[in-house]
């Protein structure tokens, strides 16, 4: 999606005056000036005012702004799946599994702004996008390793690693109880199985797998806890 005349949508908070545009001077009032009601291209306030108006619109429509990126909004569709909108100045990407949710959001945006629907994304921010019908899955493999390591009934989590996780180093003497406990844990085998899945279809696990791989020689209970979280 593309917003037409983007910066004209912003509402000004300051009093800004300008000369009457050439060709639109009111006869007999040449010395009069115009007071702007909306932002214009060239004003330093224009980008900010456009974003503030768009942000207020999305929040009023019950979308939530990402705490990590102020230009990413998300909400739940009627079927419970997520819908995301990504904004870059006047360009937008909408991502959702529910096509009806995408169309409903487009309708809302068209009702508020002058929009242009460019169809399926082909290029954005210098990146070209191509779509085909290739689908990769390791469902059987994942189920197999879950069963093999006794994690078939593990409770799923939305992220493989907590942002607050601080793993201990292994360069100090471990307690005897920890050594005995970890001697019964297939730490290296589990990490190796995760690494194979990462290389095949789960590149999003690359960072966390690299982290837990650092402790293959002398893992502790805290490291094993993180490995189980990945599952």
PASEBA-1860 file (N, C-alpha, C; in nm, 3 decimals):
! residues 231
1> XXXXXXXX> 0.083/-0.119/0.000/0.000/0.000/0.000/0.087/0.125/0.000 ~ 0.037/0.228/-0.066/0.109/0.354/-0.072/0.011/0.466/-0.039 ~ 0.054/0.560/0.043/-0.031/0.674/0.080/-0.001/0.790/-0.015 ~ -0.103/0.839/-0.080/-0.086/0.952/-0.172/-0.071/1.082/-0.091 ~ 0.014/1.172/-0.140/0.037/1.302/-0.076/0.047/1.287/0.076 ~ 0.137/1.202/0.118/0.148/1.162/0.258/0.153/1.278/0.356 ~ 0.243/1.372/0.333/0.266/1.476/0.433/0.155/1.579/0.440 ~ 0.058/1.571/0.350/-0.056/1.663/0.357/-0.160/1.616/0.458
9> XXXXXXXX> -0.142/1.495/0.510/-0.239/1.440/0.605/-0.213/1.485/0.748 ~ -0.095/1.538/0.775/-0.062/1.575/0.912/-0.130/1.704/0.956 ~ -0.172/1.709/1.081/-0.236/1.828/1.138/-0.132/1.907/1.218 ~ -0.124/2.037/1.189/-0.023/2.120/1.253/-0.062/2.158/1.395 ~ 0.036/2.167/1.482/0.013/2.208/1.620/0.060/2.351/1.645 ~ 0.139/2.405/1.551/0.189/2.541/1.564/0.117/2.633/1.464 ~ 0.124/2.762/1.489/0.071/2.860/1.394/0.179/2.888/1.290 ~ 0.152/2.851/1.166/0.248/2.871/1.057/0.180/2.949/0.946
17> XXXXXXXX> 0.244/3.057/0.905/0.189/3.143/0.801/0.273/3.130/0.675 ~ 0.208/3.153/0.560/0.279/3.147/0.433/0.221/3.250/0.337 ~ 0.302/3.284/0.238/0.254/3.376/0.135/0.144/3.309/0.054 ~ 0.060/3.390/-0.004/-0.043/3.334/-0.091/0.025/3.272/-0.213 ~ -0.016/3.151/-0.251/0.047/3.084/-0.365/0.033/3.164/-0.494 ~ 0.135/3.160/-0.575/0.132/3.229/-0.704/0.016/3.177/-0.788 ~ -0.062/3.268/-0.842/-0.179/3.230/-0.921/-0.306/3.220/-0.840 ~ -0.293/3.228/-0.707/-0.410/3.219/-0.619/-0.417/3.339/-0.524
25> XXXXXXXX> -0.356/3.449/-0.564/-0.358/3.570/-0.481/-0.496/3.633/-0.489 ~ -0.555/3.662/-0.373/-0.689/3.722/-0.368/-0.679/3.868/-0.409 ~ -0.762/3.907/-0.502/-0.758/4.043/-0.555/-0.787/4.144/-0.444 ~ -0.702/4.243/-0.435/-0.718/4.347/-0.335/-0.662/4.308/-0.199 ~ -0.609/4.189/-0.186/-0.554/4.143/-0.058/-0.415/4.081/-0.078 ~ -0.335/4.148/-0.158/-0.203/4.095/-0.189/-0.113/4.086/-0.067 ~ -0.138/4.171/0.032/-0.053/4.171/0.151/-0.097/4.069/0.255 ~ -0.205/3.997/0.227/-0.254/3.897/0.321/-0.168/3.770/0.313
33> XXXXXXXX> -0.166/3.697/0.421/-0.096/3.568/0.423/-0.194/3.458/0.460 ~ -0.153/3.335/0.436/-0.238/3.220/0.467/-0.189/3.152/0.595 ~ -0.283/3.106/0.675/-0.248/3.026/0.792/-0.272/2.879/0.759 ~ -0.168/2.800/0.769/-0.177/2.659/0.731/-0.260/2.581/0.833 ~ -0.346/2.494/0.781/-0.424/2.404/0.865/-0.365/2.264/0.865 ~ -0.294/2.231/0.758/-0.230/2.100/0.745/-0.083/2.119/0.710 ~ -0.006/2.016/0.730/0.137/2.022/0.698/0.157/2.020/0.546 ~ 0.271/2.070/0.504/0.307/2.074/0.363/0.444/2.009/0.344
41> XXXXXXXX> 0.470/1.966/0.223/0.604/1.916/0.191/0.704/2.029/0.208 ~ 0.814/2.000/0.274/0.916/2.101/0.298/0.919/2.149/0.441 ~ 0.809/2.133/0.514/0.807/2.171/0.654/0.881/2.066/0.737 ~ 0.959/2.110/0.832/1.032/2.014/0.916/0.938/1.934/1.005 ~ 0.818/1.988/1.030/0.720/1.917/1.114/0.645/1.808/1.040 ~ 0.648/1.812/0.907/0.560/1.726/0.827/0.577/1.577/0.854 ~ 0.699/1.522/0.854/0.712/1.378/0.882/0.658/1.339/1.019 ~ 0.688/1.421/1.120/0.641/1.390/1.255/0.489/1.396/1.262
49> XXXXXXXX> 0.428/1.499/1.203/0.283/1.515/1.211/0.210/1.404/1.135 ~ 0.269/1.360/1.025/0.209/1.247/0.953/0.212/1.121/1.038 ~ 0.326/1.096/1.099/0.335/0.975/1.182/0.239/0.982/1.301 ~ 0.229/1.098/1.365/0.141/1.111/1.481/-0.004/1.085/1.443 ~ -0.045/1.136/1.326/-0.183/1.111/1.285/-0.205/0.964/1.254 ~ -0.109/0.903/1.183/-0.125/0.761/1.150/-0.122/0.675/1.276 ~ -0.034/0.708/1.368/-0.024/0.633/1.493/-0.154/0.641/1.573 ~ -0.211/0.760/1.583/-0.338/0.776/1.654/-0.449/0.696/1.588
57> XXXXXXXX> -0.448/0.695/1.456/-0.550/0.619/1.383/-0.539/0.470/1.414 ~ -0.418/0.416/1.408/-0.400/0.273/1.433/-0.435/0.235/1.577 ~ -0.394/0.319/1.672/-0.425/0.291/1.813/-0.576/0.295/1.836 ~ -0.644/0.390/1.773/-0.790/0.400/1.788/-0.861/0.280/1.727 ~ -0.796/0.215/1.631/-0.855/0.095/1.570/-0.810/-0.032/1.644 ~ -0.759/-0.013/1.766/-0.722/-0.122/1.856/-0.600/-0.203/1.811 ~ -0.518/-0.141/1.730/-0.389/-0.202/1.698/-0.289/-0.163/1.806 ~ -0.193/-0.248/1.829/-0.089/-0.221/1.928/0.042/-0.191/1.858
65> XXXXXXXX> 0.111/-0.090/1.908/0.242/-0.055/1.854/0.349/-0.143/1.918 ~ 0.438/-0.195/1.836/0.545/-0.279/1.889/0.636/-0.198/1.980 ~ 0.671/-0.252/2.097/0.764/-0.180/2.186/0.907/-0.177/2.132 ~ 0.934/-0.256/2.029/1.069/-0.266/1.974/1.085/-0.187/1.844 ~ 0.975/-0.156/1.778/0.980/-0.080/1.653/0.851/-0.001/1.643 ~ 0.861/0.131/1.650/0.740/0.215/1.654/0.666/0.218/1.521 ~ 0.719/0.155/1.417/0.651/0.151/1.288/0.592/0.014/1.258 ~ 0.580/-0.069/1.359/0.519/-0.201/1.344/0.397/-0.209/1.435
73> XXXXXXXX> 0.282/-0.241/1.375/0.157/-0.252/1.451/0.101/-0.393/1.435 ~ 0.033/-0.440/1.537/-0.023/-0.575/1.530/-0.156/-0.582/1.603 ~ -0.237/-0.678/1.561/-0.368/-0.700/1.621/-0.408/-0.844/1.594 ~ -0.512/-0.890/1.658/-0.563/-1.024/1.634/-0.680/-1.019/1.537 ~ -0.676/-1.110/1.439/-0.786/-1.122/1.344/-0.899/-1.202/1.408 ~ -1.012/-1.211/1.339/-1.129/-1.281/1.394/-1.102/-1.428/1.419 ~ -1.014/-1.488/1.339/-0.985/-1.630/1.357/-0.877/-1.655/1.463 ~ -0.834/-1.549/1.530/-0.734/-1.563/1.635/-0.591/-1.548/1.590
81> XXXXXXXX> -0.568/-1.548/1.458/-0.433/-1.530/1.406/-0.394/-1.382/1.413 ~ -0.267/-1.354/1.391/-0.217/-1.217/1.402/-0.217/-1.148/1.266 ~ -0.236/-1.017/1.270/-0.222/-0.933/1.151/-0.123/-0.823/1.185 ~ -0.028/-0.800/1.095/0.077/-0.701/1.117/0.074/-0.595/1.008 ~ 0.101/-0.472/1.047/0.120/-0.365/0.950/0.256/-0.302/0.975 ~ 0.336/-0.294/0.870/0.469/-0.234/0.879/0.469/-0.105/0.797 ~ 0.511/0.004/0.859/0.508/0.136/0.796/0.649/0.189/0.775 ~ 0.674/0.239/0.654/0.799/0.310/0.627/0.763/0.436/0.550
89> XXXXXXXX> 0.754/0.548/0.619/0.710/0.677/0.566/0.570/0.663/0.504 ~ 0.562/0.646/0.372/0.430/0.634/0.308/0.405/0.495/0.250 ~ 0.496/0.403/0.274/0.479/0.267/0.224/0.438/0.174/0.337 ~ 0.346/0.082/0.307/0.297/-0.010/0.409/0.298/-0.153/0.357 ~ 0.328/-0.244/0.447/0.314/-0.387/0.421/0.215/-0.443/0.522 ~ 0.122/-0.524/0.475/0.027/-0.590/0.564/0.053/-0.740/0.555 ~ 0.071/-0.802/0.669/0.100/-0.945/0.675/-0.003/-1.014/0.763 ~ -0.071/-1.114/0.709/-0.169/-1.189/0.787/-0.203/-1.318/0.716
97> XXXXXXXX> -0.246/-1.415/0.792/-0.292/-1.541/0.735/-0.435/-1.529/0.685 ~ -0.513/-1.446/0.751/-0.655/-1.427/0.718/-0.668/-1.318/0.611 ~ -0.705/-1.356/0.490/-0.718/-1.258/0.380/-0.830/-1.159/0.407 ~ -0.934/-1.202/0.478/-1.044/-1.110/0.511/-0.995/-1.000/0.604 ~ -0.906/-1.035/0.697/-0.851/-0.936/0.788/-0.768/-0.833/0.712 ~ -0.694/-0.878/0.611/-0.616/-0.786/0.528/-0.708/-0.689/0.455 ~ -0.814/-0.742/0.396/-0.907/-0.657/0.321/-0.979/-0.559/0.413 ~ -1.014/-0.604/0.533/-1.082/-0.515/0.627/-0.991/-0.399/0.669
105> XXXXXXXX> -0.864/-0.429/0.690/-0.769/-0.324/0.726/-0.749/-0.227/0.610 ~ -0.743/-0.278/0.489/-0.731/-0.191/0.372/-0.851/-0.097/0.363 ~ -0.970/-0.149/0.392/-1.092/-0.068/0.388/-1.085/0.044/0.491 ~ -1.038/0.011/0.611/-1.024/0.112/0.716/-0.926/0.222/0.674 ~ -0.814/0.182/0.617/-0.712/0.278/0.575/-0.764/0.366/0.462 ~ -0.835/0.306/0.367/-0.890/0.383/0.256/-0.994/0.484/0.302 ~ -1.063/0.452/0.412/-1.163/0.543/0.464/-1.102/0.664/0.534 ~ -0.977/0.653/0.573/-0.911/0.761/0.646/-0.810/0.837/0.561
113> XXXXXXXX> -0.741/0.766/0.472/-0.636/0.827/0.391/-0.660/0.798/0.243 ~ -0.594/0.877/0.160/-0.600/0.854/0.015/-0.494/0.750/-0.019 ~ -0.539/0.626/-0.039/-0.447/0.514/-0.053/-0.440/0.463/-0.197 ~ -0.329/0.398/-0.227/-0.313/0.329/-0.354/-0.269/0.186/-0.326 ~ -0.352/0.090/-0.368/-0.322/-0.051/-0.346/-0.234/-0.101/-0.460 ~ -0.112/-0.137/-0.429/-0.015/-0.181/-0.530/-0.013/-0.333/-0.547 ~ -0.104/-0.402/-0.477/-0.111/-0.548/-0.489/-0.002/-0.616/-0.408 ~ 0.027/-0.740/-0.445/0.129/-0.817/-0.374/0.265/-0.747/-0.385
121> XXXXXXXX> 0.337/-0.743/-0.277/0.465/-0.672/-0.273/0.567/-0.734/-0.367 ~ 0.627/-0.650/-0.450/0.731/-0.695/-0.542/0.866/-0.632/-0.507 ~ 0.861/-0.511/-0.451/0.985/-0.444/-0.416/0.958/-0.345/-0.304 ~ 1.046/-0.345/-0.203/1.035/-0.247/-0.095/1.172/-0.227/-0.032 ~ 1.206/-0.101/-0.009/1.334/-0.064/0.052/1.453/-0.128/-0.019 ~ 1.446/-0.133/-0.151/1.555/-0.188/-0.229/1.559/-0.339/-0.234 ~ 1.461/-0.405/-0.171/1.456/-0.551/-0.172/1.347/-0.599/-0.268 ~ 1.382/-0.693/-0.353/1.286/-0.751/-0.446/1.232/-0.881/-0.389
129> XXXXXXXX> 1.103/-0.902/-0.405/1.038/-1.020/-0.350/0.978/-1.105/-0.461 ~ 1.003/-1.235/-0.454/0.948/-1.329/-0.550/0.874/-1.438/-0.473 ~ 0.765/-1.484/-0.529/0.685/-1.588/-0.464/0.673/-1.708/-0.555 ~ 0.681/-1.827/-0.495/0.655/-1.949/-0.570/0.581/-2.045/-0.479 ~ 0.570/-2.170/-0.519/0.489/-2.266/-0.445/0.572/-2.369/-0.370 ~ 0.698/-2.337/-0.345/0.783/-2.429/-0.270/0.749/-2.419/-0.121 ~ 0.729/-2.533/-0.059/0.698/-2.536/0.084/0.790/-2.636/0.152 ~ 0.866/-2.590/0.249/0.959/-2.676/0.322/0.906/-2.704/0.462
137> XXXXXXXX> 0.915/-2.827/0.503/0.868/-2.865/0.637/0.953/-2.980/0.690 ~ 0.970/-2.981/0.820/1.036/-3.093/0.888/0.948/-3.143/1.002 ~ 0.821/-3.143/0.979/0.725/-3.181/1.082/0.756/-3.320/1.141 ~ 0.778/-3.416/1.051/0.805/-3.553/1.097/0.935/-3.559/1.178 ~ 1.036/-3.488/1.131/1.165/-3.487/1.202/1.150/-3.423/1.340 ~ 1.080/-3.311/1.348/1.060/-3.243/1.476/0.985/-3.331/1.574 ~ 0.879/-3.395/1.525/0.802/-3.484/1.612/0.888/-3.601/1.660 ~ 0.975/-3.648/1.572/1.062/-3.761/1.607/1.159/-3.725/1.719
145> XXXXXXXX> 1.224/-3.610/1.708/1.321/-3.573/1.811/1.252/-3.533/1.941 ~ 1.132/-3.477/1.932/1.057/-3.448/2.053/1.027/-3.577/2.130 ~ 0.985/-3.678/2.055/0.954/-3.808/2.118/1.082/-3.873/2.171 ~ 1.188/-3.865/2.092/1.314/-3.929/2.129/1.370/-3.874/2.260 ~ 1.354/-3.742/2.280/1.410/-3.679/2.400/1.305/-3.653/2.508 ~ 1.188/-3.716/2.492/1.086/-3.707/2.595/1.024/-3.571/2.612 ~ 1.009/-3.496/2.501/0.954/-3.361/2.509/0.828/-3.345/2.426 ~ 0.761/-3.453/2.394/0.641/-3.447/2.311/0.532/-3.363/2.375
153> XXXXXXXX> 0.527/-3.362/2.507/0.423/-3.287/2.579/0.475/-3.156/2.637 ~ 0.588/-3.110/2.586/0.646/-2.985/2.636/0.554/-2.868/2.603 ~ 0.546/-2.774/2.693/0.463/-2.655/2.673/0.533/-2.560/2.577 ~ 0.468/-2.521/2.466/0.533/-2.432/2.369/0.543/-2.289/2.420 ~ 0.648/-2.219/2.380/0.667/-2.078/2.412/0.683/-2.000/2.283 ~ 0.654/-1.872/2.288/0.654/-1.791/2.165/0.794/-1.755/2.116 ~ 0.893/-1.759/2.204/1.030/-1.725/2.165/1.127/-1.832/2.214 ~ 1.234/-1.858/2.140/1.329/-1.962/2.181/1.424/-1.919/2.292
161> XXXXXXXX> 1.434/-1.788/2.318/1.527/-1.740/2.420/1.471/-1.614/2.484 ~ 1.471/-1.610/2.615/1.422/-1.493/2.687/1.523/-1.380/2.677 ~ 1.474/-1.256/2.663/1.562/-1.140/2.656/1.632/-1.115/2.790 ~ 1.581/-1.174/2.896/1.640/-1.154/3.029/1.736/-1.267/3.068 ~ 1.754/-1.361/2.977/1.838/-1.478/3.008/1.985/-1.439/3.019 ~ 2.048/-1.478/3.126/2.192/-1.456/3.146/2.256/-1.590/3.182 ~ 2.321/-1.652/3.087/2.378/-1.784/3.110/2.512/-1.776/3.181 ~ 2.536/-1.866/3.276/2.666/-1.868/3.346/2.775/-1.927/3.258
169> XXXXXXXX> 2.896/-1.883/3.280/3.008/-1.943/3.207/3.046/-2.074/3.275 ~ 3.128/-2.151/3.208/3.165/-2.283/3.263/3.311/-2.287/3.307 ~ 3.369/-2.169/3.327/3.511/-2.164/3.361/3.535/-2.163/3.513 ~ 3.447/-2.227/3.586/3.467/-2.240/3.729/3.427/-2.382/3.769 ~ 3.468/-2.421/3.886/3.440/-2.556/3.934/3.291/-2.575/3.958 ~ 3.235/-2.683/3.902/3.094/-2.712/3.919/3.074/-2.803/4.039 ~ 2.954/-2.795/4.095/2.922/-2.880/4.209/2.908/-3.024/4.163 ~ 2.926/-3.115/4.256/2.916/-3.256/4.224/2.775/-3.293/4.180
177> XXXXXXXX> 2.675/-3.230/4.244/2.535/-3.258/4.207/2.505/-3.216/4.064 ~ 2.564/-3.102/4.022/2.542/-3.056/3.884/2.609/-3.151/3.785 ~ 2.728/-3.196/3.816/2.799/-3.288/3.728/2.723/-3.419/3.713 ~ 2.668/-3.469/3.824/2.593/-3.594/3.819/2.464/-3.577/3.740 ~ 2.398/-3.463/3.761/2.273/-3.437/3.689/2.297/-3.427/3.539 ~ 2.397/-3.349/3.498/2.423/-3.327/3.357/2.480/-3.451/3.289 ~ 2.537/-3.543/3.366/2.589/-3.667/3.306/2.476/-3.754/3.253 ~ 2.355/-3.730/3.301/2.238/-3.806/3.256/2.159/-3.732/3.148
185> XXXXXXXX> 2.205/-3.615/3.111/2.133/-3.531/3.014/2.200/-3.542/2.876 ~ 2.124/-3.571/2.769/2.182/-3.582/2.634/2.201/-3.444/2.569 ~ 2.274/-3.358/2.637/2.287/-3.218/2.594/2.339/-3.206/2.451 ~ 2.451/-3.269/2.422/2.512/-3.258/2.290/2.422/-3.314/2.180 ~ 2.355/-3.424/2.208/2.266/-3.486/2.108/2.148/-3.395/2.076 ~ 2.091/-3.334/2.180/1.977/-3.245/2.159/2.019/-3.121/2.080 ~ 2.132/-3.062/2.117/2.181/-2.944/2.046/2.212/-2.979/1.900 ~ 2.269/-3.096/1.877/2.296/-3.139/1.739/2.170/-3.155/1.658
193> XXXXXXXX> 2.065/-3.208/1.720/1.937/-3.224/1.651/1.876/-3.089/1.617 ~ 1.887/-2.994/1.709/1.837/-2.859/1.684/1.917/-2.791/1.572 ~ 2.046/-2.817/1.570/2.132/-2.757/1.468/2.093/-2.805/1.328 ~ 2.056/-2.930/1.316/2.015/-2.982/1.186/1.887/-2.914/1.140 ~ 1.791/-2.897/1.231/1.667/-2.827/1.196/1.695/-2.682/1.159 ~ 1.788/-2.621/1.229/1.825/-2.482/1.201/1.883/-2.469/1.060 ~ 1.969/-2.561/1.022/2.033/-2.556/0.890/1.934/-2.582/0.778 ~ 1.832/-2.662/0.805/1.737/-2.701/0.699/1.626/-2.598/0.679
201> XXXXXXXX> 1.551/-2.569/0.784/1.432/-2.484/0.765/1.412/-2.380/0.875 ~ 1.499/-2.375/0.976/1.476/-2.283/1.086/1.595/-2.189/1.108 ~ 1.625/-2.102/1.012/1.735/-2.008/1.031/1.711/-1.911/1.146 ~ 1.585/-1.898/1.189/1.554/-1.809/1.300/1.611/-1.860/1.433 ~ 1.652/-1.987/1.435/1.711/-2.044/1.556/1.863/-2.031/1.560 ~ 1.921/-1.970/1.457/2.067/-1.966/1.445/2.134/-1.905/1.568 ~ 2.081/-1.794/1.616/2.147/-1.728/1.729/2.142/-1.813/1.855 ~ 2.023/-1.858/1.892/2.011/-1.931/2.019/2.085/-2.064/2.014
209> XXXXXXXX> 2.086/-2.129/1.896/2.160/-2.255/1.884/2.311/-2.229/1.898 ~ 2.357/-2.117/1.842/2.499/-2.084/1.856/2.535/-2.057/2.002 ~ 2.440/-2.000/2.076/2.465/-1.971/2.219/2.479/-2.101/2.298 ~ 2.381/-2.192/2.283/2.386/-2.316/2.362/2.500/-2.407/2.316 ~ 2.545/-2.390/2.191/2.656/-2.472/2.141/2.789/-2.436/2.208 ~ 2.796/-2.318/2.266/2.920/-2.274/2.331/2.950/-2.356/2.457 ~ 2.847/-2.425/2.508/2.864/-2.494/2.635/2.859/-2.646/2.620 ~ 2.890/-2.696/2.502/2.885/-2.840/2.479/2.984/-2.917/2.567
217> XXXXXXXX> 3.096/-2.856/2.595/3.201/-2.927/2.670/3.166/-2.947/2.817 ~ 3.101/-2.846/2.877/3.073/-2.854/3.021/2.943/-2.779/3.052 ~ 2.831/-2.830/3.006/2.704/-2.761/3.027/2.657/-2.769/3.172 ~ 2.576/-2.672/3.211/2.517/-2.670/3.343/2.365/-2.679/3.331 ~ 2.297/-2.686/3.446/2.151/-2.699/3.445/2.086/-2.580/3.376 ~ 2.143/-2.460/3.395/2.086/-2.340/3.333/2.091/-2.349/3.180 ~ 2.199/-2.408/3.128/2.212/-2.424/2.983/2.109/-2.525/2.932 ~ 2.089/-2.631/3.005/1.991/-2.733/2.967/1.849/-2.675/2.968
225> XXXXXXX> 1.823/-2.586/3.062/1.692/-2.520/3.069/1.665/-2.439/2.942 ~ 1.767/-2.371/2.893/1.752/-2.292/2.770/1.731/-2.383/2.650 ~ 1.803/-2.494/2.645/1.787/-2.590/2.534/1.644/-2.642/2.530 ~ 1.589/-2.676/2.646/1.452/-2.727/2.651/1.352/-2.620/2.608 ~ 1.382/-2.493/2.635/1.294/-2.384/2.594/1.284/-2.375/2.441 ~ 1.394/-2.404/2.373/1.393/-2.397/2.226/1.288/-2.491/2.169 ~ 1.273/-2.609/2.230/1.174/-2.705/2.184/1.032/-2.651/2.201
END
